[in-house]
Amino acid sequence: MPIFEYRCSACGDEFEQLVLNSSPVTGCASCGSEDIEKMMSISSVSSEQVRSRATRDIRARNRALRKDHAHEEVKRIDAHARDHDH
């Protein structure tokens, strides 16, 4: 499974991402921006450390997405409650 290196144009973070089949790149794990660029890899050999970092980055991205979704849901419920209080 290929691991690609990316740089976020928004925050400058560099990260690696495991790309499964034709799955899309999810974006920056640090800031969530999808404005990222693929970097030239210095090696195509994947070490345990690289795989571990990629896994950590994916988990961080998933946590950020869940947090964003929960925040949006709370805002939606609050707006709905305000609309129906009258």
Contacts in CASP RR format, 6 or more apart in sequence:
PFRMAT RR
TARGET T0000
AUTHOR 0000-0000-0000
METHOD contacts of the structure
MODEL  1
MPIFEYRCSACGDEFEQLVLNSSPVTGCASCGSEDIEKMMSISSVSSEQV
RSRATRDIRARNRALRKDHAHEEVKRIDAHARDHDH
1 18 0 8 1.000
1 19 0 8 1.000
1 20 0 8 1.000
2 18 0 8 1.000
2 19 0 8 1.000
3 16 0 8 1.000
3 17 0 8 1.000
3 18 0 8 1.000
3 19 0 8 1.000
3 46 0 8 1.000
3 50 0 8 1.000
3 51 0 8 1.000
3 54 0 8 1.000
4 16 0 8 1.000
4 17 0 8 1.000
4 19 0 8 1.000
4 25 0 8 1.000
4 38 0 8 1.000
4 39 0 8 1.000
4 41 0 8 1.000
5 14 0 8 1.000
5 15 0 8 1.000
5 16 0 8 1.000
5 38 0 8 1.000
5 39 0 8 1.000
5 40 0 8 1.000
5 41 0 8 1.000
6 14 0 8 1.000
6 15 0 8 1.000
6 16 0 8 1.000
6 17 0 8 1.000
6 25 0 8 1.000
6 27 0 8 1.000
6 28 0 8 1.000
6 36 0 8 1.000
6 37 0 8 1.000
6 38 0 8 1.000
6 39 0 8 1.000
7 13 0 8 1.000
7 14 0 8 1.000
7 36 0 8 1.000
7 37 0 8 1.000
7 39 0 8 1.000
8 14 0 8 1.000
8 15 0 8 1.000
8 27 0 8 1.000
8 28 0 8 1.000
8 30 0 8 1.000
8 31 0 8 1.000
8 32 0 8 1.000
8 33 0 8 1.000
8 35 0 8 1.000
8 36 0 8 1.000
9 33 0 8 1.000
9 35 0 8 1.000
9 36 0 8 1.000
9 37 0 8 1.000
10 28 0 8 1.000
10 31 0 8 1.000
10 32 0 8 1.000
10 33 0 8 1.000
10 35 0 8 1.000
11 28 0 8 1.000
11 30 0 8 1.000
11 31 0 8 1.000
11 33 0 8 1.000
13 28 0 8 1.000
13 29 0 8 1.000
13 30 0 8 1.000
13 31 0 8 1.000
14 39 0 8 1.000
15 28 0 8 1.000
15 29 0 8 1.000
15 30 0 8 1.000
15 53 0 8 1.000
15 57 0 8 1.000
16 50 0 8 1.000
16 53 0 8 1.000
16 54 0 8 1.000
16 57 0 8 1.000
17 25 0 8 1.000
17 26 0 8 1.000
17 27 0 8 1.000
17 54 0 8 1.000
17 57 0 8 1.000
17 58 0 8 1.000
18 51 0 8 1.000
18 54 0 8 1.000
18 55 0 8 1.000
18 58 0 8 1.000
19 25 0 8 1.000
25 36 0 8 1.000
26 58 0 8 1.000
26 61 0 8 1.000
26 65 0 8 1.000
27 33 0 8 1.000
27 34 0 8 1.000
27 36 0 8 1.000
27 61 0 8 1.000
28 34 0 8 1.000
28 36 0 8 1.000
28 61 0 8 1.000
29 57 0 8 1.000
29 58 0 8 1.000
29 60 0 8 1.000
29 61 0 8 1.000
29 64 0 8 1.000
30 60 0 8 1.000
32 61 0 8 1.000
32 64 0 8 1.000
END
